[in-house]
Amino acid sequence: MSFKITHDANSPTTSIELMINRPLPDYDLEEVEAAVPREIDPILASQGFKDLLDETRSVLEHELAGGGLEIAQLTGAICRDHSVYRPGIWLVLRETGVAPGEAMSSGARARIAAHADRLRVNLQLS
């Protein structure tokens, strides 16, 4: 699987790491693996990657509208894939209307998994 979901135990937030496993020519992201993490930094700073983050935010805002979830953070990530490193998208989603210190509902968790998979497919990350 090319994404990792981590639910916070005592917070209504979940982090999602979406690894880019294949070139994305529409975003000028041709090289998507490196031997050392430092080689991923230029990819994350490129205009193509910034455009990908903008597209991700646009898709998510549309999908999340009125669904009780909001974007808390969206940024680039350096992901380890066995013996190589790849660029990725790291985001945090928050369930609205839940008190701090309370866990996210099971319904929100299920919706987050579906949103992550749709992002992976729609943006052709893997």
DSSP file with accessible surface (Angstrom, degrees, kcal/mol):
  #  RESIDUE AA STRUCTURE BP1 BP2  ACC     N-H-->O    O-->H-N    N-H-->O    O-->H-N    TCO  KAPPA ALPHA  PHI   PSI    X-CA   Y-CA   Z-CA
    1    1 A M              0   0  188      0, 0.0     0, 0.0     0, 0.0     0, 0.0   0.000 360.0 360.0 360.0 140.4    0.0    0.0    0.0
    2    2 A S        +     0   0    6     16,-0.0    17,-2.7    17,-0.0     2,-0.3   0.189 360.0  61.6 -99.7  16.8    1.4    3.4   -0.9
    3    3 A F  E     -A   18   0A  24     15,-0.2     2,-0.4     2,-0.0    15,-0.2  -0.993  61.8-155.6-140.3 152.9   -0.3    5.3    2.0
    4    4 A K  E     -A   17   0A 125     13,-2.2    13,-2.6    -2,-0.3     2,-0.5  -0.993   6.6-161.1-127.9 129.9    0.0    5.1    5.8
    5    5 A I  E     -A   16   0A  45     -2,-0.4     2,-0.5    11,-0.2    11,-0.2  -0.946   6.1-174.7-114.5 130.1   -2.7    6.2    8.2
    6    6 A T  E     -A   15   0A  59      9,-2.8     9,-2.8    -2,-0.5     2,-0.4  -0.973  10.1-156.0-127.4 114.9   -2.0    6.9   11.8
    7    7 A H  E     -A   14   0A  61     -2,-0.5     2,-0.3     7,-0.2     7,-0.2  -0.752  20.4-124.5 -89.0 132.9   -4.9    7.8   14.1
    8    8 A D    >   -     0   0   65      5,-2.4     3,-0.7    -2,-0.4    96,-0.5  -0.606  14.4-143.0 -75.6 135.6   -4.1    9.8   17.3
    9    9 A A  T 3  S+     0   0   72     -2,-0.3    -1,-0.1     1,-0.2    94,-0.1   0.883  93.7  25.1 -69.0 -41.6   -5.2    8.0   20.4
   10   10 A N  T 3  S+     0   0  127     93,-0.1    91,-0.5    92,-0.1    -1,-0.2  -0.131 115.7  64.8-119.4  37.3   -6.4   11.0   22.4
   11   11 A S  S <  S-     0   0   35     -3,-0.7    93,-0.8    90,-0.2     2,-0.8  -0.987  80.4-119.5-155.1 148.8   -7.2   13.5   19.7
   12   12 A P  S    S+     0   0    8      0, 0.0    83,-2.8     0, 0.0     2,-0.3  -0.103  82.0 103.7 -83.9  40.8   -9.7   13.8   16.9
   13   13 A T  E     - B   0  94A  15     -2,-0.8    -5,-2.4    81,-0.2     2,-0.3  -0.903  47.5-170.4-124.8 154.6   -6.8   13.9   14.4
   14   14 A T  E     -AB   7  93A   0     79,-2.3    79,-2.8    -2,-0.3     2,-0.4  -0.998  12.9-145.0-140.8 136.9   -5.3   11.5   11.9
   15   15 A S  E     -AB   6  92A  21     -9,-2.8    -9,-2.8    -2,-0.3     2,-0.4  -0.829  12.0-164.8-103.6 146.4   -2.2   11.7    9.8
   16   16 A I  E     -AB   5  91A   1     75,-3.0    75,-2.6    -2,-0.4     2,-0.5  -0.998   5.4-163.5-130.5 130.0   -1.9   10.3    6.3
   17   17 A E  E     -AB   4  90A  54    -13,-2.6   -13,-2.2    -2,-0.4     2,-0.6  -0.972   6.2-168.1-115.2 115.7    1.3    9.8    4.4
   18   18 A L  E     -AB   3  89A   1     71,-3.2    71,-2.6    -2,-0.5     2,-0.3  -0.923  11.2-151.9-106.7 110.6    0.9    9.3    0.7
   19   19 A M  E     - B   0  88A  22    -17,-2.7     2,-0.8    -2,-0.6    69,-0.2  -0.613  11.7-131.6 -84.6 139.2    4.1    8.0   -1.0
   20   20 A I        +     0   0    0     67,-2.7   106,-0.2    -2,-0.3   105,-0.1  -0.820  30.3 171.9 -91.4 113.0    4.7    8.8   -4.7
   21   21 A N        +     0   0   53    104,-3.1   105,-0.2    -2,-0.8    -1,-0.1   0.482  58.4  37.4-101.1  -7.9    5.7    5.6   -6.3
   22   22 A R  S    S-     0   0  108    103,-0.8     9,-0.1   102,-0.1    -1,-0.1  -0.976  92.5 -83.7-143.5 156.7    5.8    6.6  -10.0
   23   23 A P        -     0   0   65      0, 0.0     7,-0.2     0, 0.0     3,-0.1  -0.266  30.3-155.3 -59.3 145.9    6.8    9.6  -12.1
   24   24 A L  B > > +E   29   0B   7      5,-3.1     5,-2.1     1,-0.1     3,-2.0  -0.774  14.2 178.1-122.8  82.2    4.2   12.3  -12.4
   25   25 A P  G > 5S+     0   0   74      0, 0.0     3,-1.7     0, 0.0    -1,-0.1   0.813  76.9  66.4 -59.8 -29.0    5.0   14.1  -15.7
   26   26 A D  G 3 5S+     0   0  145      1,-0.3    -2,-0.0     3,-0.1     0, 0.0   0.745 110.9  37.2 -63.0 -20.7    2.0   16.5  -15.4
   27   27 A Y  G < 5S-     0   0   41     -3,-2.0    -1,-0.3     2,-0.1    25,-0.2   0.171 116.6-111.9-113.5  14.6    3.8   17.9  -12.3
   28   28 A D  T < 5S+     0   0  133     -3,-1.7     2,-0.8     1,-0.2     3,-0.2   0.830  73.0 139.5  55.7  35.3    7.4   17.6  -13.8
   29   29 A L  B   < +E   24   0B   5     -5,-2.1    -5,-3.1     1,-0.2    -1,-0.2  -0.800   9.1 147.4-108.4  86.4    8.2   14.9  -11.2
   30   30 A E        +     0   0  107     -2,-0.8     2,-0.7    -7,-0.2    -1,-0.2   0.846  60.5  53.6 -89.7 -41.9   10.2   12.5  -13.3
   31   31 A E        +     0   0  144     -3,-0.2    -1,-0.2     1,-0.1    -9,-0.1  -0.880  57.6 165.5 -98.5 116.5   12.6   11.1  -10.6
   32   32 A V        +     0   0    9     -2,-0.7     2,-0.3   -11,-0.1    -1,-0.1   0.046  53.8  59.3-124.3  27.5   10.7    9.8   -7.6
   33   33 A E        +     0   0   98     53,-0.2     2,-0.3     6,-0.1    53,-0.2  -0.992  53.2 178.8-150.8 152.0   13.3    7.8   -5.8
   34   34 A A  B     -C   85   0A   9     51,-1.9    51,-2.8    -2,-0.3     6,-0.0  -0.981  34.6-127.7-148.4 158.0   16.7    8.5   -4.2
   35   35 A A  S    S+     0   0   70     -2,-0.3    -1,-0.1    49,-0.2     3,-0.0   0.788  97.1  31.8 -78.7 -29.0   19.4    6.6   -2.3
   36   36 A V  S >  S-     0   0   66     49,-0.1     3,-1.4     1,-0.1     4,-0.3  -0.954  81.4-120.5-130.4 150.4   19.5    9.1    0.5
   37   37 A P  G >> S+     0   0   52      0, 0.0     3,-2.2     0, 0.0     4,-0.7   0.851 107.2  66.7 -58.3 -35.9   16.8   11.4    2.0
   38   38 A R  G >4 S+     0   0  203      1,-0.3     3,-0.6     2,-0.2    -3,-0.0   0.801  91.4  63.4 -58.3 -28.3   18.7   14.6    1.3
   39   39 A E  G <4 S+     0   0  105     -3,-1.4     4,-0.4     1,-0.2    -1,-0.3   0.627  95.4  60.4 -73.5 -11.4   18.2   14.0   -2.5
   40   40 A I  G X> S+     0   0    0     -3,-2.2     4,-2.0    -4,-0.3     3,-0.8   0.769  84.1  80.1 -84.0 -26.3   14.4   14.2   -2.0
   41   41 A D  H <X S+     0   0   83     -4,-0.7     4,-1.5    -3,-0.6     5,-0.2   0.877  89.3  51.8 -51.2 -46.6   14.6   17.8   -0.7
   42   42 A P  H 3> S+     0   0   89      0, 0.0     4,-0.5     0, 0.0    -1,-0.3   0.862 108.6  52.6 -62.3 -31.0   14.9   19.4   -4.2
   43   43 A I  H X4 S+     0   0   27     -3,-0.8     3,-1.2    -4,-0.4     6,-0.4   0.942 108.8  48.9 -66.3 -45.0   11.8   17.5   -5.4
   44   44 A L  H 3< S+     0   0   36     -4,-2.0    -1,-0.2     1,-0.3    -3,-0.1   0.764 112.7  48.9 -66.6 -24.7    9.8   18.7   -2.4
   45   45 A A  H 3< S+     0   0   65     -4,-1.5    -1,-0.3    -5,-0.2    -2,-0.2   0.506  89.8 110.4 -91.7  -4.0   10.9   22.3   -3.2
   46   46 A S  S <X S-     0   0   35     -3,-1.2     4,-2.1    -4,-0.5     5,-0.2  -0.279  76.6-122.7 -73.8 156.7   10.1   22.1   -6.9
   47   47 A Q  H  > S+     0   0  118      1,-0.2     4,-2.6     2,-0.2     5,-0.2   0.884 112.4  58.3 -64.3 -36.7    7.2   24.1   -8.5
   48   48 A G  H  > S+     0   0    5      1,-0.2     4,-2.0     2,-0.2    -1,-0.2   0.911 106.8  46.6 -60.1 -42.3    5.8   20.8   -9.8
   49   49 A F  H  > S+     0   0    1     -6,-0.4     4,-2.5     2,-0.2    -1,-0.2   0.904 110.6  52.4 -68.3 -39.1    5.5   19.4   -6.2
   50   50 A K  H  X S+     0   0  103     -4,-2.1     4,-2.3     1,-0.2    -2,-0.2   0.903 108.8  51.1 -61.4 -38.9    4.0   22.7   -5.0
   51   51 A D  H  X S+     0   0   67     -4,-2.6     4,-2.4     2,-0.2    -1,-0.2   0.895 108.0  52.4 -63.7 -39.1    1.4   22.4   -7.8
   52   52 A L  H  X S+     0   0    0     -4,-2.0     4,-2.7     2,-0.2    -2,-0.2   0.917 108.9  49.6 -62.9 -42.1    0.7   18.8   -6.7
   53   53 A L  H  X S+     0   0   30     -4,-2.5     4,-2.7     2,-0.2    -2,-0.2   0.909 110.2  51.0 -63.2 -40.1    0.1   20.0   -3.1
   54   54 A D  H  X S+     0   0  102     -4,-2.3     4,-2.4     2,-0.2    -2,-0.2   0.916 111.4  47.6 -62.6 -42.3   -2.3   22.7   -4.4
   55   55 A E  H  X S+     0   0   84     -4,-2.4     4,-2.7     2,-0.2     5,-0.2   0.913 110.9  51.7 -64.4 -42.1   -4.2   20.1   -6.4
   56   56 A T  H  X S+     0   0    0     -4,-2.7     4,-2.7     2,-0.2     5,-0.2   0.935 110.4  48.2 -60.2 -46.6   -4.3   17.8   -3.4
   57   57 A R  H  X S+     0   0   92     -4,-2.7     4,-2.9     1,-0.2     5,-0.2   0.929 111.7  50.3 -61.0 -43.1   -5.7   20.7   -1.2
   58   58 A S  H  X S+     0   0   70     -4,-2.4     4,-1.8     2,-0.2    -2,-0.2   0.932 112.7  45.5 -62.2 -47.1   -8.3   21.5   -3.9
   59   59 A V  H  X S+     0   0   27     -4,-2.7     4,-2.5     1,-0.2    -1,-0.2   0.936 115.5  47.4 -62.2 -46.5   -9.5   17.9   -4.2
   60   60 A L  H  X S+     0   0    1     -4,-2.7     4,-3.0    -5,-0.2     5,-0.2   0.910 108.7  52.8 -63.9 -44.6   -9.6   17.4   -0.4
   61   61 A E  H  X S+     0   0  111     -4,-2.9     4,-1.0    -5,-0.2    -1,-0.2   0.906 112.3  46.9 -59.6 -38.4  -11.5   20.7    0.3
   62   62 A H  H  < S+     0   0  159     -4,-1.8     3,-0.4    -5,-0.2    -2,-0.2   0.938 116.3  43.5 -66.7 -46.6  -14.1   19.6   -2.3
   63   63 A E  H  < S+     0   0   46     -4,-2.5    -2,-0.2     1,-0.2    -1,-0.2   0.842 116.0  47.0 -68.0 -35.8  -14.4   16.1   -0.8
   64   64 A L  H ><>S+     0   0   10     -4,-3.0     3,-2.6    -5,-0.2     5,-0.6   0.618  78.4 126.7 -84.6 -12.6  -14.4   17.2    2.8
   65   65 A A  T 3<5S-     0   0   76     -4,-1.0     5,-0.1    -3,-0.4    -3,-0.0  -0.211  89.6  -7.8 -54.1 120.5  -17.0   20.0    2.4
   66   66 A G  T 3 5S+     0   0   91      3,-0.1    -1,-0.3     1,-0.1    -2,-0.1   0.545 105.6 109.5  72.7  10.2  -19.8   19.4    5.0
   67   67 A G  T < 5S-     0   0   34     -3,-2.6    -2,-0.1     2,-0.3    -1,-0.1   0.326  91.4-106.5-102.6   6.8  -18.5   16.0    6.0
   68   68 A G  T   5S+     0   0   27     -4,-0.3    28,-2.3     1,-0.3     2,-0.3   0.604  88.2 100.8  83.0   8.8  -17.2   16.8    9.5
   69   69 A L  E   < -D   95   0A  10     -5,-0.6     2,-0.3    26,-0.3    -2,-0.3  -0.959  46.4-175.4-125.7 148.3  -13.5   16.7    8.6
   70   70 A E  E     -D   94   0A  78     24,-2.3    24,-2.7    -2,-0.3     2,-0.5  -0.964  32.6-103.6-139.2 156.7  -11.1   19.5    7.9
   71   71 A I  E     +D   93   0A  32     -2,-0.3    22,-0.2    22,-0.2     3,-0.1  -0.693  33.4 173.6 -79.7 122.9   -7.5   19.8    6.8
   72   72 A A  E    S-     0   0A  40     20,-3.2     2,-0.3    -2,-0.5    21,-0.2   0.751  70.1  -0.5 -97.0 -32.5   -5.2   20.7    9.7
   73   73 A Q  E     -D   92   0A  99     19,-1.5    19,-2.6     2,-0.0    -1,-0.4  -0.978  55.2-177.9-158.4 144.8   -1.9   20.4    7.9
   74   74 A L  E     +D   91   0A  21     -2,-0.3     2,-0.3    17,-0.2    17,-0.2  -0.947  28.2 129.5-147.2 120.5   -0.8   19.6    4.3
   75   75 A T  E     -D   90   0A  59     15,-2.7    15,-3.0    -2,-0.3     2,-0.1  -0.910  53.3 -75.3-156.6 179.8    2.9   19.4    3.4
   76   76 A G  E     -D   89   0A  20     -2,-0.3     2,-0.3    13,-0.2    13,-0.2  -0.459  41.1-163.3 -85.3 161.6    5.6   17.3    1.7
   77   77 A A  E     -D   88   0A  14     11,-2.2    11,-1.9    -2,-0.1     2,-0.6  -0.986  22.5-131.3-144.2 151.9    7.2   14.3    3.2
   78   78 A I  E     -D   87   0A  64     -2,-0.3     2,-0.4     9,-0.2   -59,-0.0  -0.946  34.5-164.4-102.1 117.1   10.3   12.1    2.7
   79   79 A C  E     -D   86   0A   0      7,-3.4     7,-3.0    -2,-0.6     2,-0.5  -0.865  14.6-135.6-109.4 138.7    9.1    8.5    2.7
   80   80 A R  E     -D   85   0A 162     -2,-0.4     2,-0.5     5,-0.2     5,-0.2  -0.788  18.9-177.0 -92.8 129.5   11.2    5.4    3.1
   81   81 A D  E >   -D   84   0A  36      3,-3.3     3,-1.9    -2,-0.5     2,-0.4  -0.835  60.0 -72.2-127.8  88.1   10.4    2.6    0.7
   82   82 A H  T 3  S-     0   0  164     -2,-0.5    -1,-0.1     1,-0.3     0, 0.0  -0.440 118.6  -6.7  59.8-109.2   12.6   -0.4    1.6
   83   83 A S  T 3  S+     0   0   96     -2,-0.4     2,-0.3    -3,-0.1    -1,-0.3   0.365 129.4  60.6-100.1   6.1   16.1    0.7    0.4
   84   84 A V  E <  S- D   0  81A  26     -3,-1.9    -3,-3.3   -51,-0.0     2,-0.4  -0.838  72.1-128.7-127.0 167.4   15.1    4.0   -1.3
   85   85 A Y  E     -CD  34  80A  44    -51,-2.8   -51,-1.9    -2,-0.3    -5,-0.2  -0.900  23.6-172.8-115.8 146.2   13.5    7.2   -0.4
   86   86 A R  E     - D   0  79A  27     -7,-3.0    -7,-3.4    -2,-0.4   -53,-0.2  -0.955  27.2-107.4-134.8 154.3   10.6    8.8   -2.2
   87   87 A P  E     + D   0  78A   0      0, 0.0   -67,-2.7     0, 0.0     2,-0.3  -0.433  45.4 170.3 -74.7 156.9    8.7   12.1   -2.0
   88   88 A G  E     -BD  19  77A   0    -11,-1.9   -11,-2.2   -69,-0.2     2,-0.5  -0.953  35.2-106.5-156.5 174.9    5.3   12.0   -0.5
   89   89 A I  E     -BD  18  76A   0    -71,-2.6   -71,-3.2    -2,-0.3     2,-0.5  -0.945  27.9-165.5-110.9 129.4    2.4   14.1    0.7
   90   90 A W  E     +BD  17  75A  74    -15,-3.0   -15,-2.7    -2,-0.5     2,-0.3  -0.972  15.6 168.1-117.2 126.2    1.8   14.3    4.5
   91   91 A L  E     -BD  16  74A   0    -75,-2.6   -75,-3.0    -2,-0.5     2,-0.5  -0.973  25.2-148.9-138.2 155.4   -1.5   15.6    5.8
   92   92 A V  E     -BD  15  73A  18    -19,-2.6   -20,-3.2    -2,-0.3   -19,-1.5  -0.993  13.7-164.0-122.4 127.5   -3.4   15.8    9.0
   93   93 A L  E     -BD  14  71A   0    -79,-2.8   -79,-2.3    -2,-0.5     2,-0.4  -0.899   4.3-157.5-111.1 144.2   -7.2   15.7    9.1
   94   94 A R  E     -BD  13  70A  99    -24,-2.7   -24,-2.3    -2,-0.4     2,-0.5  -0.964  16.3-129.5-122.3 137.4   -9.3   16.7   12.1
   95   95 A E  E >   - D   0  69A  25    -83,-2.8     3,-0.8    -2,-0.4   -26,-0.3  -0.737  30.6-134.8 -83.1 125.9  -12.8   15.7   12.9
   96   96 A T  T 3  S+     0   0   60    -28,-2.3     3,-0.1    -2,-0.5    -1,-0.0  -0.439  81.4  30.0 -80.4 153.2  -14.8   18.9   13.7
   97   97 A G  T 3  S+     0   0   92      1,-0.2     2,-0.5    -2,-0.1    -1,-0.2   0.589  88.7 118.7  78.4  10.2  -17.1   19.1   16.7
   98   98 A V    <   -     0   0   33     -3,-0.8    -1,-0.2   -86,-0.1     3,-0.1  -0.928  66.3-118.0-110.8 134.2  -15.1   16.7   18.8
   99   99 A A    >   -     0   0   44     -2,-0.5     3,-1.9     1,-0.1    -3,-0.0  -0.348  36.1 -95.9 -68.8 144.8  -13.6   17.9   22.1
  100  100 A P  T 3  S+     0   0  124      0, 0.0   -89,-0.1     0, 0.0    -1,-0.1  -0.319 113.4  34.6 -56.3 141.7   -9.8   17.9   22.5
  101  101 A G  T 3  S+     0   0   52    -91,-0.5     2,-0.3     1,-0.3   -90,-0.2   0.279  96.2 107.2  93.2 -12.8   -8.7   14.8   24.3
  102  102 A E  S <  S-     0   0  110     -3,-1.9    -1,-0.3   -92,-0.1   -92,-0.1  -0.781  71.4-116.1 -97.7 147.3  -11.4   12.7   22.7
  103  103 A A        -     0   0   47     -2,-0.3   -94,-0.1   -93,-0.1     2,-0.1  -0.350  36.1 -93.3 -76.9 159.3  -10.6   10.1   20.0
  104  104 A M        -     0   0    8    -93,-0.8    -1,-0.1   -96,-0.5   -91,-0.1  -0.415  47.7-102.8 -69.1 146.9  -11.9   10.4   16.4
  105  105 A S     >  -     0   0   48      1,-0.1     4,-2.0    -2,-0.1     5,-0.1  -0.284  22.7-118.9 -69.7 157.3  -15.1    8.6   15.7
  106  106 A S  H  > S+     0   0  104      1,-0.2     4,-2.1     2,-0.2     5,-0.2   0.858 114.4  56.3 -66.4 -33.1  -15.1    5.2   13.8
  107  107 A G  H  > S+     0   0   34      2,-0.2     4,-2.2     1,-0.2    -1,-0.2   0.914 107.3  47.8 -64.3 -42.0  -17.2    6.8   11.0
  108  108 A A  H  > S+     0   0    0      2,-0.2     4,-2.4     1,-0.2    -2,-0.2   0.898 109.6  54.1 -65.6 -38.7  -14.6    9.5   10.5
  109  109 A R  H  X S+     0   0   82     -4,-2.0     4,-1.9     1,-0.2    -2,-0.2   0.917 109.0  48.1 -60.9 -42.9  -11.8    7.0   10.5
  110  110 A A  H  X S+     0   0   65     -4,-2.1     4,-1.9     1,-0.2    -1,-0.2   0.913 111.3  50.2 -65.4 -41.3  -13.6    5.0    7.7
  111  111 A R  H  X S+     0   0   92     -4,-2.2     4,-2.7     1,-0.2    -2,-0.2   0.892 107.7  54.5 -64.3 -37.6  -14.2    8.1    5.7
  112  112 A I  H  X S+     0   0    0     -4,-2.4     4,-2.7     2,-0.2     5,-0.2   0.922 106.1  51.0 -63.4 -43.0  -10.5    9.1    6.0
  113  113 A A  H  X S+     0   0   42     -4,-1.9     4,-2.1     1,-0.2    -1,-0.2   0.926 112.0  47.7 -60.9 -40.8   -9.4    5.7    4.6
  114  114 A A  H  X S+     0   0   38     -4,-1.9     4,-2.4     2,-0.2    -2,-0.2   0.914 111.6  49.9 -66.8 -41.7  -11.7    6.2    1.7
  115  115 A H  H  X S+     0   0   14     -4,-2.7     4,-2.5     2,-0.2    -2,-0.2   0.916 109.9  51.3 -62.5 -43.3  -10.5    9.7    1.1
  116  116 A A  H  X S+     0   0    0     -4,-2.7     4,-2.4     1,-0.2    -2,-0.2   0.923 110.9  47.5 -61.6 -43.4   -6.8    8.6    1.2
  117  117 A D  H  X S+     0   0   66     -4,-2.1     4,-2.4    -5,-0.2    -1,-0.2   0.917 111.3  50.4 -67.5 -39.7   -7.4    5.9   -1.4
  118  118 A R  H  X S+     0   0  102     -4,-2.4     4,-3.4     1,-0.2     5,-0.3   0.911 110.3  50.4 -64.0 -40.1   -9.3    8.2   -3.7
  119  119 A L  H  X S+     0   0    1     -4,-2.5     4,-2.4     2,-0.2     6,-0.3   0.940 109.4  51.3 -59.9 -46.9   -6.4   10.7   -3.5
  120  120 A R  H  <>S+     0   0   58     -4,-2.4     5,-2.1    -5,-0.2     6,-0.7   0.934 118.1  37.7 -56.4 -45.3   -3.9    8.0   -4.3
  121  121 A V  H ><5S+     0   0   73     -4,-2.4     3,-1.1     3,-0.2    -2,-0.2   0.951 117.3  48.2 -73.9 -49.9   -5.9    6.9   -7.4
  122  122 A N  H 3<5S+     0   0   94     -4,-3.4    -2,-0.2     1,-0.3    -3,-0.2   0.845 117.9  40.9 -63.8 -35.1   -7.1   10.4   -8.6
  123  123 A L  T 3<5S-     0   0   11     -4,-2.4    -1,-0.3    -5,-0.3    -2,-0.2   0.426 106.3-129.3 -92.2  -0.3   -3.6   11.9   -8.4
  124  124 A Q  T < 5 +     0   0  103     -3,-1.1    -3,-0.2    -4,-0.3  -102,-0.1   0.883  52.3 153.9  56.4  45.2   -2.0    8.7   -9.8
  125  125 A L      <       0   0    0     -5,-2.1  -104,-3.1    -6,-0.3  -103,-0.8   0.759 360.0 360.0 -76.4 -25.5    0.5    8.5   -6.9
  126  126 A S              0   0   40     -6,-0.7    -1,-0.1  -106,-0.2    -2,-0.1  -0.952 360.0 360.0-148.6 360.0    0.9    4.8   -7.3
